[in-house]
Every structure is written in structure tokens, then in C-alpha cells.
Amino acid sequence: MPLRARQRCHTVLTGLAALALSAGLAGPAAAGAFSESSVADTWTEVGSDRADPLTESQGLASVEVPAGSPNRYTGIGTIPLSLSTRGWNHVGDPDASYDGHYIEPYQRDDGDTKMFRVREPDGSWAEYVHTLSPGEARNNSWSAVSPDGQWMLSGEWGTMDRLLVFPTPGVNPATSPSANLPQAATVRLDHAVRDVQGCDFLDATTLLCSSDDPAGTLFGVTKPLLRIDLSAAPSGTADVTGHVTALRQLPLRSACSGDFETEGVDYDRRTGTLRVIVVSPGFCVLTDSKTYRFTR
């Protein structure tokens, strides 16, 4: 199945160490890599739902406005034909502002742009295109809207020490579908992160992020759930710093062995529920890929 093939970093999880981490029974060396943050901020798995490989394999978002709106998901099967025929062939992890604007991040294999597709609360859609800044990667893996709605964070694939800050398209009055969406500021991380697939705001200065890191060399654990504490709420006028900690390994359970892929993340402030998609390896992508639910 075509699941983020150009972004996927393959690794085989073998041996007792990987099994212990998956079950939360890591040995002293691995546990020490994230014991401090685990004590301070523990997220416990409380359930899961099957994730459809075509329509729920990239990201997810809870939408508060209008009231009663269903959760939204992205996958290769949710990309409109009108976008794919114009080269926008990958959609990442979406987010929604608290006033109901829903934003999907798109990328393409060529050119110097990335795009954010915005659904207004009235149901209409608009496209906001960003021309890459010098040195900016083409990847557009996720979007996360700040609680005040005015600023949107996004990230690049690979090993990175920053997150990008944009005015929120469709919400911030400085944005327009007919103008370039500019990068406004940067979040400077105090610890490198790898292959971040999604982030969401827990509060104005805290992010929860899912990492598809296959190596485990950055935090002593593969596929971690990360917490990023910002020095200040994003304002778009100045850079802020971010303190990164790993909270736990995300669940890696399947009837198949091989390479799992962690995907998007969503925090629903109404219920206090965190959800993360984990795609199963091999043909089990069709049968037991899951959206896991966590609470504090």
C-alpha cells in the first residue's frame, strides 16, 4: 500500500529489548532516557480503534466548531483528484483551530512550494501556498494551530532542531489565498527530533508530538511520544525555544512483524484524550493498524 513511501525509514524491531520497550518494561538504560518526563507527564493507553489504511493512515483532528462535528482523518484516499492531478500527492497530519477552521498540510515531489488547504466553518475550501524559505525542506508532515488561533506550527522530515511558525491560514488576518504564506518565526529546539509525524497543542506553551524515529538513538527509545515545552506562546514576531523530552514509546503491536509507522496525533481538550495513529507492518496494515487513545 502507498503509505508515505518516500518518507518512510525502514527498521526491524527485533530482540527482547524492543519487546520490553513495547510492553513498557524497558531496562535501566532505556528507561533512564525518559524517566524524568514520565514521572512528570504520564499518558496511559485506554483503548484503540482500527485505522483504515486508505483514509485514516496519515493524520487526524478533532473539530469543535460547528458543535457536533465529526473527527476528521487524512490518508492517501482522502486526497481530492483535483489536487493530485496538480502534483499535491501527499497529505500530512491536519489540525483545527478552536473556531472551526480545519487545515490539511500538502506536499509535492517537485518545485519550491508546500500548501495548506483550509476548510472554513461554513464548509468552503481555500488553498494557501507557501514558497520555501532558504534551506527549508519540502516535506509538509503536519500542522498544529495555537490555542489563540493566530499561529500555526509545522515541521520538516528527517533529523531537525527546529519547528516552523506561520500565521494561521484563513484565521490570521495577514493571510490570503492570493498571497504567499510567509514563515513568521522559528521554534529553536534544545534537542534534535527525528521524523516527527504530527504535533498538537496541549496548552499555549506545550506540544505533544509523535515521532517515527526508527533508530532510537536520540532518546533511547524508538517511535516516541514527545513533549515540547515552549519558552513562550508563539507570537510570530520572535523566535522561541522548545525543551524536548520523550514521554514513552508508542504502542507497537501487530499480528505481523516488521516496520511499524507512527503517524498523526490529536489532543481533544474537551475530553482530555490524546489519539495517535500507528500503522502496522506488512499486510497487517489492512487488518490491525490502530488509532490509540491515551489519557493522563
Phi and psi in degrees as a GROMACS rama.xvg file:
@    title "Ramachandran Plot"
@    xaxis  label "Phi"
@    yaxis  label "Psi"
@TYPE xy
-80.1954  82.1898  PRO-2
-111.869  91.3475  LEU-3
50.57  47.2155  ARG-4
-61.9989  -39.4958  ALA-5
-75.0649  -9.91643  ARG-6
-106.126  -11.9625  GLN-7
-77.9315  128.885  ARG-8
-104.489  116.987  CYS-9
-84.081  139.931  HIS-10
-151.943  150.252  THR-11
-108.838  121.764  VAL-12
-89.4092  106.143  LEU-13
-128.339  163.801  THR-14
86.9153  168.486  GLY-15
-67.088  -30.0228  LEU-16
-62.6865  -46.1791  ALA-17
-64.1432  -39.6832  ALA-18
-66.6247  -37.4036  LEU-19
-66.1907  -42.1821  ALA-20
-61.8106  -43.3834  LEU-21
-60.5305  -34.5727  SER-22
-91.0087  0.812286  ALA-23
78.7161  23.5831  GLY-24
-116.789  41.0475  LEU-25
-64.5322  150.092  ALA-26
-72.9682  176.775  GLY-27
-58.0578  -41.058  PRO-28
-65.8881  -46.4631  ALA-29
-69.6084  -41.1958  ALA-30
-63.2498  -35.4133  ALA-31
-63.2866  -21.1293  GLY-32
-69.2688  -23.2905  ALA-33
-141.533  22.0672  PHE-34
-68.1874  -38.2749  SER-35
-61.3508  -48.3211  GLU-36
-70.401  -31.1922  SER-37
-63.7787  -37.4568  SER-38
-67.2052  -39.4689  VAL-39
-78.1507  -30.3539  ALA-40
-150.24  91.8588  ASP-41
-103.654  127.693  THR-42
-113.552  121.456  TRP-43
-105.953  132.703  THR-44
-67.2934  129.906  GLU-45
-121.936  -2.93808  VAL-46
165.653  177.875  GLY-47
-156.988  160.483  SER-48
-134.669  148.78  ASP-49
-62.9332  137.485  ARG-50
-104.856  118.825  ALA-51
-65.6755  129.609  ASP-52
-67.6809  -20.5026  PRO-53
-93.4981  -36.8778  LEU-54
-116.955  -4.07886  THR-55
-136.826  31.3558  GLU-56
-107.979  1.66102  SER-57
-119.083  -45.7141  GLN-58
-165.802  177.821  GLY-59
-158.415  156.948  LEU-60
-154.374  139.247  ALA-61
-91.0725  135.9  SER-62
-115.843  120.986  VAL-63
-88.9004  -28.1062  GLU-64
-127.241  131.803  VAL-65
-66.0942  158.426  PRO-66
-56.8823  138.788  ALA-67
83.5144  7.62022  GLY-68
-64.17  140.426  SER-69
-74.5955  158.5  PRO-70
-62.8924  147.767  ASN-71
-113.596  148.313  ARG-72
-132.263  158.119  TYR-73
-128.253  152.693  THR-74
-169.772  176.604  GLY-75
-57.9664  -29.7035  ILE-76
-81.2244  -4.9064  GLY-77
-99.7011  -3.11316  THR-78
-74.3223  119.611  ILE-79
-61.9376  145.612  PRO-80
-58.765  -34.532  LEU-81
-64.645  -24.1364  SER-82
-88.0744  -44.6199  LEU-83
-63.8125  -33.7717  SER-84
-71.4495  -15.6235  THR-85
-99.4251  9.67559  ARG-86
99.6029  -6.95308  GLY-87
-82.5823  88.2517  TRP-88
-106.844  7.63875  ASN-89
-141.595  131.888  HIS-90
-116.973  139.109  VAL-91
-103.06  -154.408  GLY-92
-81.7479  120.556  ASP-93
-85.9335  176.302  PRO-94
-150.915  167.174  ASP-95
-133.307  138.736  ALA-96
-76.3298  164.382  SER-97
-72.7565  -7.00423  TYR-98
-101.64  6.90901  ASP-99
102.32  -0.632152  GLY-100
-72.2651  127.706  HIS-101
-110.994  129.718  TYR-102
-126.486  125.498  ILE-103
-110.711  130.9  GLU-104
-91.0366  132.011  PRO-105
-122.76  150.152  TYR-106
-137.373  168.051  GLN-107
-136.564  169.55  ARG-108
-87.1085  -7.36558  ASP-109
-140.509  174.843  ASP-110
82.9725  -173.506  GLY-111
-126.371  35.1138  ASP-112
-134.921  158.133  THR-113
-132.931  163.43  LYS-114
-136.199  144.731  MET-115
-118.926  119.834  PHE-116
-97.674  124.619  ARG-117
-115.897  127.852  VAL-118
-99.8945  119.019  ARG-119
-73.4428  158.76  GLU-120
-56.9545  -24.2872  PRO-121
-83.5024  0.487574  ASP-122
97.6373  -8.56468  GLY-123
-79.1032  157.028  SER-124
-117.536  149.289  TRP-125
-144.276  153.047  ALA-126
-113.92  131.506  GLU-127
-120.064  116.728  TYR-128
-102.392  135.771  VAL-129
-113.319  125.566  HIS-130
-83.0696  128.748  THR-131
-57.4995  137.533  LEU-132
-76.986  161.131  SER-133
-54.5807  127.313  PRO-134
82.5873  -1.59134  GLY-135
-80.1013  133.055  GLU-136
-71.9186  152.503  ALA-137
-74.4484  -20.9845  ARG-138
-59.8719  143.989  ASN-139
-136.991  73.461  ASN-140
-77.5472  -27.5421  SER-141
-162.651  165.662  TRP-142
-137.837  145.571  SER-143
-141.834  120.4  ALA-144
-93.4539  132.25  VAL-145
-65.3126  153.172  SER-146
-56.9088  -29.3932  PRO-147
-79.5451  -5.20875  ASP-148
82.8353  -11.729  GLY-149
-86.5812  -19.1114  GLN-150
-131.335  144.355  TRP-151
-125.038  130.503  MET-152
-98.7462  150.138  LEU-153
-147.194  164.956  SER-154
-137.514  165.934  GLY-155
-110.558  156.927  GLU-156
-80.5825  157.447  TRP-157
97.1345  -163.64  GLY-158
-90.2487  117.673  THR-159
-132.731  152.903  MET-160
-118.982  26.0178  ASP-161
-153.996  160.016  ARG-162
-123.648  154.389  LEU-163
-101.837  143.031  LEU-164
-116.295  128.625  VAL-165
-126.073  153.505  PHE-166
-62.8384  138.981  PRO-167
-67.9421  117.87  THR-168
-63.5609  133.329  PRO-169
85.5453  -16.0244  GLY-170
-112.871  -54.5723  VAL-171
-66.6241  127.691  ASN-172
-65.1096  -11.9267  PRO-173
-80.9891  -1.48998  ALA-174
-103.349  151.712  THR-175
-153.387  140.287  SER-176
-61.1346  -20.7666  PRO-177
-92.3705  2.16484  SER-178
-128.225  156.916  ALA-179
-61.1763  137.577  ASN-180
-87.0988  109.037  LEU-181
-85.7715  151.055  PRO-182
-73.497  130.208  GLN-183
-99.2644  -32.1473  ALA-184
-165.23  -176.193  ALA-185
-137.593  143.359  THR-186
-96.5  116.733  VAL-187
-91.4538  114.351  ARG-188
-86.0269  142.8  LEU-189
-86.5168  -2.84279  ASP-190
-148.109  134.191  HIS-191
-62.2562  148.478  ALA-192
-123.519  158.279  VAL-193
-132.96  131.568  ARG-194
52.3214  52.8922  ASP-195
-72.9305  124.555  VAL-196
-98.657  -18.9719  GLN-197
-171.034  151.365  GLY-198
-140.716  153.997  CYS-199
-147.377  150.16  ASP-200
-78.1927  127.955  PHE-201
-82.6368  -40.2257  LEU-202
-153.413  -169.215  ASP-203
-62.7907  -23.1657  ALA-204
-128.015  17.5619  THR-205
-133.299  130.481  THR-206
-114.665  144.357  LEU-207
-113.07  130.552  LEU-208
-133.226  145.226  CYS-209
-101.094  131.112  SER-210
-115.848  135.24  SER-211
-95.549  22.6822  ASP-212
-53.0895  116.329  ASP-213
-88.2172  -12.6863  PRO-214
-93.4372  -38.4371  ALA-215
77.1956  11.0236  GLY-216
-84.2306  -17.7724  THR-217
-80.7514  -37.9068  LEU-218
-128.015  5.47295  PHE-219
79.5883  11.5057  GLY-220
-152.725  141.213  VAL-221
-84.1814  158.135  THR-222
49.7725  55.0314  LYS-223
-85.7193  155.091  PRO-224
-88.2076  123.907  LEU-225
-108.188  149.407  LEU-226
-118.838  132.247  ARG-227
-121.492  116.424  ILE-228
-97.4903  118.41  ASP-229
-85.6887  147.051  LEU-230
-70.4701  -21.149  SER-231
-162.645  160.789  ALA-232
-65.622  140.304  ALA-233
-57.8034  135.566  PRO-234
-121.42  -15.8796  SER-235
80.0081  -5.44314  GLY-236
-103.984  -16.0288  THR-237
-154.659  152.002  ALA-238
-68.1562  152.956  ASP-239
-125.999  163.524  VAL-240
-102.215  159.084  THR-241
-133.976  126.653  GLY-242
-94.313  122.712  HIS-243
-105.047  131.611  VAL-244
-135.017  152.49  THR-245
-97.6582  127.579  ALA-246
-91.5005  -37.4284  LEU-247
-174.254  166.266  ARG-248
-83.7438  138.854  GLN-249
-73.8538  154.328  LEU-250
-61.5826  136.102  PRO-251
-129.267  78.5862  LEU-252
-127.739  132.099  ARG-253
-164.005  159.159  SER-254
-73.7119  -15.6268  ALA-255
-105.639  149.592  CYS-256
-100.555  154.798  SER-257
137.977  -150.57  GLY-258
-93.4705  112.017  ASP-259
-79.0379  160.842  PHE-260
-135.201  117.015  GLU-261
-78.7594  143.655  THR-262
-123.999  -135.434  GLU-263
-75.7661  168.675  GLY-264
-135.854  148.05  VAL-265
-144.053  135.693  ASP-266
-115.827  121.586  TYR-267
-99.3096  106.676  ASP-268
-67.4635  -21.103  ARG-269
-68.5589  -34.1925  ARG-270
-113.543  -10.1203  THR-271
70.092  22.9266  GLY-272
-100.071  130.094  THR-273
-101.258  133.776  LEU-274
-126.054  139.041  ARG-275
-138.409  134.473  VAL-276
-89.1651  132.809  ILE-277
-126.773  119.35  VAL-278
-90.2859  130.551  VAL-279
-76.6316  158.64  SER-280
-79.2999  161.113  PRO-281
56.8604  -146.352  GLY-282
-71.5753  -12.7896  PHE-283
-69.7684  -8.83448  CYS-284
-55.8073  -27.4838  VAL-285
-82.2601  -22.2988  LEU-286
-115.304  -39.0049  THR-287
-133.551  25.2816  ASP-288
-64.16  143.873  SER-289
-134.165  150.154  LYS-290
-101.868  110.357  THR-291
-88.9182  144.464  TYR-292
-111.798  137.61  ARG-293
-133.105  150.069  PHE-294
-133.516  159.805  THR-295
